[in-house]
Amino acid sequence: MLDAWRIVDAEALAAKALKDNPKSAAALEFDGRIKFYQGRYQEGLAVIERALAIDSKDPRRQAMKLLSQLTVDVHKSFKRNESTHFILFVDDKRDAILIPHALDALEKSYEAIGAELGYYPKEKVRVEIAPDATSFNAISTLSLRDIEETGAVGICKFNKLMIISPRALSFGYRWVDSLSHEYLHYAIVGLTNNQAPIWLHEGMARFYETRWRKPAAGAGAHEDYLTPANQTLLVQALEKNLFVGFKNMEPSLIHLDTPEQVQLAYAEAASAVDFINQSKGKSGMRELLTALNDKPTPEAIEKVYGLGFDAFESKWKSFLKAKGLKPIEGSRVRRLKVKKDQKEDDDIVALGEIQSVIARNRARLADQLLAKGRAVAALSEYQRALQASPQSPVILSKLGRLMIEQNRPEEALALLKKSLDIEPDGANTLVQLGRAYQATKNFKEARAALEEALQINPFHPLLYRLLIESYAALGENDKARQAKAALEKLAGNN
C-alpha cells in the first residue's frame, strides 16, 4: 500500500500494528515511513529513531534515518507555496523566481493530464525543487553521475515530485516539462496501483510531458518526444536493429551505461506509447492502465489490444519504421553539466561542446577578439569556425548574436533558427532569437521565444529586460510589471 502511495490505507495498518505491539521496531519503522511519505519529516525521523533504539542493526532502518535526517536538513531553507492542487517547496532566497512558473505549469498539467487519462488526485501533490546538486542528492537519492551521465534531473518517489533547480545546471534544462513529466509518474502510480512497467512509465511521461503547454493541439501534437537527437537515435536503432529493449529498461533507465542509451530508451518507450495511442486512442490507454491493476503487462496488452507481447513489439517496430524518420545532421545527446559555482562562464562551457577542434579554436579566437572590441575580426573568425563545423548550434548561436549587434537581424534569425532546429533546448539561443525578433519589431514572435527560454533558464537577466520591452510593445502591462519584478528579484539575489 505504501509503495502504491495508498497512504490512508497504510496508515490504518500502521495504527493497528502499533496498537497490537507499541514496542515493535518494525511497526515503528513503518509508521515513520508513512510520516515521511506524508511530508512530516521531523516526526518521521523521531519515530525511526525510536525504532532504532529498540533494534539498531537493520540496515534499511538505518538508511531511512539517514534519508529522513538529510531531508529535514534540506527543508530548513525551503518555503511552502500552495496552489489549488499542489504544495510546492522551494528555497525562497535562491529560487523564488521559479514559483509562479512552476505552479502555473503544474496546474495546467493537472487539467491536461486529467483530461487525457481521467486522473485527478484528491490530495494536494507535494513538489520539491532542490537548490543544488547536493540537496537534490539528499532528498532524491539521485547522484551527480545520474544527473550528468543520464540526465536524471527529476524523480517521482516517496509520494512527491522532485526536480533540481535549473539554476544549478549550465544553460538550465527543460525544468517545467520535467515537473509535468514527474507528475505523470505520480498519475501512473495512482492509476495502476504502481503496477506499470518502467517502459510504460517513462514512455507515457515523455510522450505527455508537453501536453500542459499544448492543450488544444491536434493530431501529431505529442510528437515532441521526437527531438532531433531522439529522432536520430531511433533511425540508427532501426538501421542496425540495436534497440535498448523494454526488458532492459528495468528497474530504471538511470542504470543504462551511456546518455545515448538512456535517451534511446526514452525515445523507444515514448514511440511505443505513440503506437498505443494511435491504435486505440485515449480510451485504449485508459483501459490498459486499468488492466494493469490486476494483470501483468503482457496479459494487459493482450486484453486491450488482442496482441501477444512479442506481436505488440513487432507491430510497434513496423509503426516506427513507417514514420520514415530521418537523422538530423549535427544533433547529439546533450550532456547536462552541474555548475561548480554560479559565476561559471557559459561561453567557456559552450566552447567545450564544439566537437571540431579547428572550429572550437576559431570560435575561441573570435570570443577573444570580440572581448577586445574587434567585432569585424570576430565575425570573420566565427564564419571560419562555422565553415569547419556548419551544424554546430554553439557557433550558429554565437554568430547570430554578433549579427544582431552588427544590426543584421534578418541574417541572425536564419542562423538562430537553424541552431534551434539542431538543439531546441538552447536557452541562450532563444534569448538571442527574441532579440532578433525585437530588432525587426516582431514583438509577438519575440515574446514566444523569450517565454520558451523561461522554461529552460529563468535565471537569465537579459531575458527579463527583453520581455519587459516585448510585453510593453504588445500592451501587456501587467506581464511587463511581473517581468520587471522578476528582474529586480534576480538582481537582488546576485
Secondary structure, DSSP 8 states (H G I E B T S, - for coil): -TTTT-HHHHHHHHHHHHHH-TT-HHHHHHHHHHHHHTT-HHHHHHHHHHHHHH----HHHHHHHHHHHHHHHHHTTEEEEE-SSEEEEEEHHHHGGGHHHHHHHHHHHHHHHHHHH----SS-EEEEEESSHHHHHHHH---HHHHHHH---EEEETTEEEEE-GGGBTT---HHHHHHHHHHHHHHHHHHTS---HHHHHHHHHHHTTGGG-TT--TTTTGGG--HHHHHHHHHHHHHT----SGGG-S-GGGSSSHHHHHHHHHHHHHHHHHHHHHHHHHHHHHHHHHTTTS-HHHHHHHHHS--HHHHHHHHHHHHHHT-----TT-------B-SSTT--HHHHHHTT---HHHHHHHHHHHHHHHTT-HHHHHHHHHHHHHH-TT-HHHHHHHHHHHHHTT-HHHHHHHHHHHHHH-TT-HHHHHHHHHHHHHTT-HHHHHHHHHHHHTT-TT-HHHHHHHHHHHHHTT-HHHHHHHHHHHHHHHHH-
